């Protein structure tokens, strides 16, 4: 039988998005999470899809949603919208030249998490590694 104290969630690309969703939407199920090349904000992910991916971009708009028409829906399904719920250790990895997921995705996530870390350090005490 699996030990619930030793369950991690890990993924890359869409799997990384799923790992972030696990950490943000259901953190009580996991001890830690690893997200590699993961979209964290569906609005900015779709907006940053490379122009050369015309067919891919159209497919994303159809399958996930159009940021111009479905902004609230996309935000509600983005791990960025639930950062305050992440209570487990999170490792974020990303290549600067990833052709599908812009480096801006993990950068906005890390910046927001650092702000959370600073806030918690100020109000709860403890270490801030900023």
Secondary structure by P-SEA (a helix, b strand, c coil): ccccccbbbbbccaaaaaaaaaaccccccccccccccccccaaaaaaaccccaaaaaaaaaaacccccccaaaaaaacccccccccccbbbbbbbcccccccaaaaaaaaaaaaaaaaaaaaaccccccc
